């Protein structure tokens, strides 16, 4: 089964989703041809390569043409007065545009479901019916293109299943048609209700209502990236260029691992390369007790690894370099923890490509009981085999023998199986 895994480590919006799909190989010409079936005039669709915090991605832009701008028309007001007002659309208007299009039935249903969910969220916020909602910027042509384009793009790429990581939210306020609203915007907060999300201290709107509506509607499940053979990776760029995180949405596209290829419980995906975030901070005024506590908290927050290196800072002060390796999706929570629990005023963040052995766990019977052995392979070649420490420790304590005897027995049993 071909799947798409969305990694919203810096949030998600409609244009970021579309940009990620284009960056992963969705042909722009094919997307334009399908969107033309909407019979929606007054816009142009373009894509350009760009960069956010030194990581390349694709920015998709929907520009209104003069035809659509004329929809900012004059309307008769009471007593014959006129005022200029932007052309808003209600839910029935948008569903009619989608329903009358020449798109496949499945595309119509999925795109309609996204707008329906969006309208219901807005309606709960404003205490009215979904049909009464004025779609302001959400109902504008660019949002219609983003939502229908994402649905169409997944079909054109042959995606059969969508999985998404936790949705991060920022802090502060955001300006919209209703004025200044708290982040996450009320509609976004309603849309992520019941789905995994992460609060961050990053200023600004990370996940928009359109992005939240798309991912919570189209994703079959939320969680870590499932076992899969990755064939393409795409980065969709947002408009802002933030200091805190690269404003990008990442998508992994590939084949889901078969049952035979899946690792046993406790194992890791059968892949040999991925990308991780490396966070670093120099600390010269944190006590060893606090450092030990911080290390425990880091692993609880999802760090893949964390370690301390003795260093000397300015004025020859003895200090430690705290390094953390993490999946990009867990970075906001880990950064928040580091700022709260240590004295650092800043963190260094880099994205690193990691090559790793394909790993699995094999349970081996020994004279000391069952011991798990972690096996690492490069292709089909066995490279590493390491008995699980905790299994060996428990067996050694129970049998009252040296730990190394249990480890050696486990390796011997593994080799002789």
C-alpha positions as CSV (number, residue, x, y, z in Angstrom):
1,X,0.0,0.0,0.0
2,X,1.3,3.4,-0.9
3,X,1.2,5.8,2.0
4,X,1.9,9.5,2.7
5,X,3.2,10.5,6.2
6,X,2.9,14.2,7.0
7,X,5.5,15.4,9.5
8,X,4.2,18.8,10.7
9,X,7.2,19.6,12.9
10,X,6.7,23.3,12.2
11,X,2.9,23.3,11.6
12,X,0.7,22.9,8.6
13,X,-1.4,25.1,6.3
14,X,-3.2,24.5,3.0
15,X,-0.5,25.9,0.8
16,X,2.2,24.0,2.8
17,X,0.4,20.7,2.2
18,X,0.1,21.4,-1.5
19,X,3.7,22.6,-1.6
20,X,5.0,19.4,0.1
21,X,3.1,17.2,-2.4
22,X,4.6,19.2,-5.4
23,X,8.0,19.0,-3.8
24,X,7.7,15.2,-3.5
25,X,7.0,14.8,-7.2
26,X,3.4,15.9,-7.9
27,X,3.5,17.4,-11.5
28,X,2.2,21.0,-11.4
29,X,0.9,20.6,-14.9
30,X,-1.2,17.6,-14.0
31,X,-2.5,19.4,-10.9
32,X,-3.5,22.4,-13.0
33,X,-5.4,20.2,-15.4
34,X,-7.4,18.5,-12.6
35,X,-8.2,21.8,-10.9
36,X,-9.5,23.2,-14.2
37,X,-12.4,20.7,-13.8
38,X,-13.6,23.0,-11.0
39,X,-14.6,25.6,-13.6
40,X,-13.4,28.1,-11.1
41,X,-12.1,31.2,-12.8
42,X,-10.0,34.1,-11.6
43,X,-6.8,32.6,-10.3
44,X,-3.4,31.4,-11.3
45,X,-1.4,28.6,-9.7
46,X,2.4,28.6,-9.5
47,X,5.2,26.9,-7.6
48,X,8.8,28.0,-6.9
49,X,11.8,26.5,-5.1
50,X,12.7,28.3,-1.9
51,X,14.5,27.9,1.4
52,X,13.6,28.1,5.1
53,X,16.4,28.1,7.6
54,X,18.8,26.6,5.0
55,X,16.4,23.7,4.1
56,X,15.0,23.7,0.6
57,X,11.3,23.3,-0.2
58,X,8.5,24.4,-2.6
59,X,6.2,27.4,-2.1
60,X,2.9,27.1,-3.9
61,X,1.1,30.4,-4.6
62,X,-2.4,31.0,-5.7
63,X,-2.8,34.5,-7.2
64,X,-6.1,36.2,-7.9
65,X,-6.5,37.6,-11.4
66,X,-8.5,40.6,-12.3
67,X,-11.6,38.5,-12.9
68,X,-11.7,37.4,-9.3
69,X,-10.7,40.8,-7.9
70,X,-13.9,42.2,-9.5
71,X,-15.8,40.1,-7.0
72,X,-14.9,42.8,-4.5
73,X,-17.9,44.5,-5.8
74,X,-20.3,47.2,-4.7
75,X,-23.4,46.0,-3.0
76,X,-26.6,48.0,-2.4
77,X,-26.9,49.0,1.3
78,X,-29.9,50.3,3.2
79,X,-31.2,53.6,2.0
80,X,-29.5,53.2,-1.3
81,X,-25.9,53.6,0.1
82,X,-23.2,51.5,-1.4
83,X,-20.0,50.0,0.1
84,X,-17.2,47.9,-1.2
85,X,-17.3,44.4,0.2
86,X,-15.2,41.3,-0.5
87,X,-17.1,38.4,-2.2
88,X,-17.7,35.8,0.5
89,X,-19.0,32.3,0.0
90,X,-21.2,30.1,2.2
91,X,-20.8,26.4,2.6
92,X,-23.6,25.5,0.1
93,X,-21.8,27.8,-2.5
94,X,-18.6,25.9,-2.1
95,X,-20.1,22.5,-2.1
96,X,-22.0,23.4,-5.3
97,X,-18.7,24.4,-7.0
98,X,-17.1,21.1,-6.0
99,X,-20.2,19.0,-6.8
100,X,-20.6,20.5,-10.3
101,X,-17.0,19.9,-11.2
102,X,-15.7,17.2,-13.5
103,X,-13.6,15.7,-10.7
104,X,-14.0,12.0,-9.7
105,X,-16.7,11.3,-7.2
106,X,-14.2,10.3,-4.5
107,X,-12.4,13.7,-4.8
108,X,-15.7,15.6,-4.5
109,X,-16.6,13.7,-1.4
110,X,-13.3,14.2,0.3
111,X,-13.0,17.9,-0.6
112,X,-16.6,18.4,0.5
113,X,-15.9,16.6,3.8
114,X,-13.0,19.0,4.5
115,X,-15.1,22.1,3.9
116,X,-18.0,20.6,5.9
117,X,-15.7,19.9,8.9
118,X,-14.3,23.4,8.6
119,X,-17.8,25.0,8.6
120,X,-18.9,22.9,11.5
121,X,-15.8,24.0,13.5
122,X,-16.5,27.7,12.7
123,X,-20.2,27.2,13.5
124,X,-19.4,25.9,17.0
125,X,-17.2,28.9,17.6
126,X,-19.8,31.4,16.4
127,X,-22.8,29.6,17.8
128,X,-24.6,29.3,14.5
129,X,-25.4,26.7,11.9
130,X,-22.7,25.6,9.3
131,X,-24.8,26.9,6.5
132,X,-24.7,30.4,8.0
133,X,-20.9,30.6,8.1
134,X,-19.3,33.3,5.9
135,X,-16.0,31.7,4.7
136,X,-14.0,34.9,4.6
137,X,-10.4,34.0,3.8
138,X,-11.2,30.3,4.2
139,X,-13.8,30.4,1.5
140,X,-11.6,32.4,-0.9
141,X,-10.4,31.0,-4.1
142,X,-6.9,30.2,-2.8
143,X,-8.4,28.0,0.0
144,X,-10.6,26.2,-2.5
145,X,-7.6,25.5,-4.6
146,X,-5.5,24.4,-1.6
147,X,-8.1,22.0,-0.3
148,X,-9.2,20.5,-3.6
149,X,-5.6,20.5,-4.8
150,X,-4.5,18.5,-1.8
151,X,-7.2,15.9,-2.4
152,X,-6.4,15.7,-6.1
153,X,-2.6,15.6,-5.4
154,X,-2.9,12.6,-3.1
155,X,-4.9,10.8,-5.8
156,X,-2.4,11.7,-8.6
157,X,0.4,10.4,-6.4
158,X,-1.4,7.1,-5.9
159,X,-1.7,7.6,-2.1
160,X,-3.9,4.9,-0.5
161,X,-3.4,5.8,3.1
162,X,-2.5,9.0,5.0
163,X,-0.8,9.2,8.4
164,X,0.1,12.4,10.3
165,X,2.2,13.3,13.2
166,X,1.0,15.5,16.1
167,X,-0.1,19.0,15.1
168,X,1.9,21.8,16.8
169,X,0.4,25.1,17.8
170,X,2.1,28.4,18.4
171,X,1.4,31.1,20.9
172,X,0.4,34.8,20.8
173,X,-2.3,36.2,18.5
174,X,-3.1,36.2,14.9
175,X,-4.9,38.8,12.7
176,X,-7.9,37.5,10.6
177,X,-11.2,38.6,9.3
178,X,-12.7,38.5,12.8
179,X,-9.9,40.7,14.2
180,X,-7.1,39.7,16.5
181,X,-7.6,36.2,17.9
182,X,-5.6,34.0,20.3
183,X,-3.3,31.2,18.9
184,X,-4.4,28.6,18.2
185,X,-7.3,30.3,16.5
186,X,-10.7,29.2,17.9
187,X,-11.5,27.3,14.8
188,X,-8.1,25.5,14.8
189,X,-8.6,24.6,18.5
190,X,-11.9,23.1,17.6
191,X,-10.5,21.2,14.7
192,X,-7.6,19.6,16.6
193,X,-9.9,18.5,19.5
194,X,-9.6,14.8,19.8
195,X,-6.4,14.6,17.8
196,X,-2.7,14.5,18.9
197,X,-1.3,18.1,19.2
198,X,1.7,19.8,20.7
199,X,1.7,23.2,22.4
200,X,4.9,25.3,21.7
201,X,6.2,28.7,22.8
202,X,6.9,29.7,19.2
203,X,5.2,33.0,18.4
204,X,2.6,32.9,15.6
205,X,0.1,30.6,14.0
206,X,1.8,27.3,13.2
207,X,-1.2,25.2,12.2
208,X,-4.0,27.1,10.4
209,X,-7.7,26.1,10.2
210,X,-7.3,25.0,6.6
211,X,-4.3,22.9,7.4
212,X,-6.0,21.4,10.5
213,X,-9.2,20.6,8.6
214,X,-7.3,18.9,5.7
215,X,-5.1,16.7,8.0
216,X,-7.8,15.8,10.5
217,X,-10.2,14.9,7.7
218,X,-7.9,13.0,5.3
219,X,-5.5,11.3,7.8
220,X,-6.4,7.7,8.5
221,X,-4.4,7.8,11.7
222,X,-2.1,9.9,13.8
223,X,1.2,9.0,15.4
224,X,4.8,8.2,14.6
225,X,5.9,7.3,11.0
226,X,4.8,3.7,10.3
227,X,7.2,1.1,8.9
228,X,7.6,2.0,5.2
229,X,10.1,2.1,2.3
230,X,10.4,5.8,1.5
231,X,10.6,6.7,-2.1
232,X,10.2,10.5,-2.0
233,X,10.4,13.3,0.6
234,X,8.8,16.7,0.0
235,X,9.0,20.0,1.9
236,X,6.2,22.5,1.6
237,X,7.1,26.1,2.6
238,X,5.0,28.5,4.5
239,X,5.0,32.2,3.9
240,X,6.8,33.2,7.1
241,X,10.5,32.6,7.6
242,X,10.8,32.0,11.4
243,X,13.9,32.0,13.5
244,X,12.7,29.2,15.8
245,X,12.1,26.5,13.3
246,X,12.2,26.0,9.5
247,X,8.7,26.9,8.4
248,X,8.2,23.7,6.4
249,X,5.8,20.8,6.3
250,X,7.5,17.5,5.4
251,X,5.9,14.5,3.7
252,X,7.3,11.1,3.3
253,X,5.9,9.0,0.5
254,X,6.5,5.3,0.0
255,X,5.3,1.7,0.3
256,X,4.0,0.5,3.6
257,X,6.0,-2.5,4.9
258,X,4.3,-5.8,4.6
259,X,3.7,-7.9,7.7
260,X,6.8,-9.9,7.0
261,X,8.9,-6.7,6.8
262,X,7.4,-5.2,10.0
263,X,9.7,-5.2,13.1
264,X,8.4,-7.1,16.1
265,X,7.0,-5.1,19.1
266,X,9.8,-3.0,20.5
267,X,11.7,-2.9,17.2
268,X,12.3,0.0,14.8
269,X,11.2,0.5,11.2
270,X,13.2,-1.5,8.7
271,X,14.9,1.5,7.1
272,X,18.5,2.5,6.7
273,X,18.3,6.3,6.5
274,X,16.3,9.1,7.9
275,X,16.7,12.7,9.2
276,X,16.9,13.8,12.8
277,X,17.2,17.1,14.6
278,X,20.3,17.8,16.7
279,X,19.9,20.3,19.6
280,X,22.9,21.6,21.5
281,X,23.4,24.0,24.5
282,X,26.6,25.0,26.4
283,X,25.9,25.0,30.1
284,X,28.4,26.3,32.8
285,X,26.0,27.0,35.7
286,X,23.8,23.9,36.1
287,X,24.3,21.5,38.9
288,X,24.9,17.8,38.3
289,X,21.7,16.9,40.1
290,X,19.7,19.1,37.7
291,X,21.5,17.7,34.7
292,X,20.6,14.2,35.7
293,X,17.0,15.2,36.1
294,X,17.0,16.9,32.7
295,X,18.4,13.8,31.0
296,X,15.5,11.7,32.4
297,X,12.9,14.3,31.2
298,X,14.4,14.4,27.7
299,X,13.9,10.7,27.2
300,X,10.3,11.0,28.6
301,X,9.7,13.8,26.0
302,X,10.7,11.5,23.1
303,X,14.5,12.1,22.6
304,X,16.2,9.4,20.6
305,X,19.4,10.0,22.5
306,X,20.9,12.6,24.8
307,X,24.4,13.0,26.2
308,X,26.8,15.3,28.1
309,X,30.3,16.2,26.9
310,X,32.8,18.0,29.2
311,X,34.0,21.3,27.6
312,X,35.7,24.6,28.6
313,X,33.9,27.9,27.9
314,X,35.1,31.5,28.0
315,X,37.3,32.4,31.0
316,X,38.3,28.7,31.1
317,X,35.1,27.8,32.9
318,X,34.5,24.0,33.1
319,X,31.1,23.3,31.5
320,X,29.2,20.6,29.7
321,X,27.8,20.4,26.1
322,X,24.3,19.0,26.3
323,X,23.4,17.3,23.0
324,X,20.0,15.9,22.1
325,X,19.1,13.8,19.0
326,X,15.3,13.9,18.2
327,X,12.7,13.2,15.6
328,X,11.7,16.6,14.1
329,X,8.2,16.2,15.3
330,X,9.3,16.2,18.9
331,X,11.6,19.2,18.7
332,X,9.1,21.9,19.9
333,X,8.4,19.9,23.1
334,X,12.0,19.2,23.8
335,X,13.1,22.8,23.2
336,X,10.4,24.0,25.6
337,X,11.7,21.5,28.2
338,X,15.3,22.7,27.8
339,X,14.4,26.3,28.2
340,X,12.3,25.6,31.3
341,X,14.6,23.1,33.0
342,X,18.1,24.5,32.2
343,X,19.7,28.0,32.4
344,X,20.4,28.3,28.7
345,X,19.4,31.4,26.8
346,X,19.7,29.8,23.4
347,X,19.9,26.5,21.5
348,X,21.6,25.4,18.4
349,X,19.5,23.3,16.0
350,X,20.7,21.4,12.9
351,X,19.0,18.8,10.7
352,X,21.3,15.7,10.2
353,X,21.0,12.8,7.8
354,X,21.3,9.6,9.7
355,X,22.3,6.2,8.2
356,X,21.4,3.2,10.3
357,X,21.3,-0.5,10.2
358,X,17.9,-2.2,9.6
359,X,17.1,-3.5,13.1
360,X,14.9,-6.1,14.7
361,X,14.5,-8.0,18.0
362,X,15.0,-11.8,18.2
363,X,14.1,-13.6,21.4
364,X,16.6,-16.3,22.3
365,X,16.2,-19.1,24.8
366,X,19.2,-19.5,27.2
367,X,19.9,-21.4,30.4
368,X,19.1,-18.1,32.2
369,X,15.7,-17.7,30.5
370,X,14.6,-15.8,27.4
371,X,16.8,-12.9,26.3
372,X,16.1,-10.5,23.5
373,X,18.9,-9.8,21.0
374,X,18.9,-6.6,18.9
375,X,20.1,-7.5,15.4
376,X,21.4,-5.0,12.8
377,X,21.6,-5.7,9.1
378,X,23.0,-3.9,6.1
379,X,20.8,-5.2,3.3
380,X,20.7,-8.9,4.0
381,X,24.1,-9.0,5.7
382,X,24.2,-9.4,9.5
383,X,26.4,-6.7,10.9
384,X,25.6,-6.4,14.7
385,X,24.0,-8.5,17.4
386,X,23.7,-7.2,20.9
387,X,21.8,-8.8,23.9
388,X,19.3,-6.5,25.5
389,X,21.0,-5.1,28.7
390,X,17.8,-5.0,30.9
391,X,17.0,-8.6,30.0
392,X,20.5,-9.7,30.9
393,X,20.6,-7.7,34.1
394,X,17.4,-9.2,35.3
395,X,18.5,-12.7,34.5
396,X,21.9,-12.2,36.1
397,X,20.3,-11.0,39.4
398,X,17.8,-13.8,39.4
399,X,20.5,-16.5,38.7
400,X,23.1,-14.8,40.9
401,X,25.8,-14.9,38.2
402,X,28.0,-12.2,36.6
403,X,26.2,-10.1,34.0
404,X,28.9,-10.9,31.4
405,X,28.1,-14.6,31.7
406,X,24.5,-14.0,30.7
407,X,25.5,-11.7,27.8
408,X,27.9,-14.3,26.5
409,X,25.3,-17.1,26.9
410,X,22.8,-15.0,24.9
411,X,25.3,-14.3,22.1
412,X,26.3,-18.0,22.0
413,X,22.7,-19.1,21.8
414,X,22.0,-16.6,19.1
415,X,25.0,-17.8,16.9
416,X,24.0,-21.4,17.4
417,X,20.3,-21.1,16.6
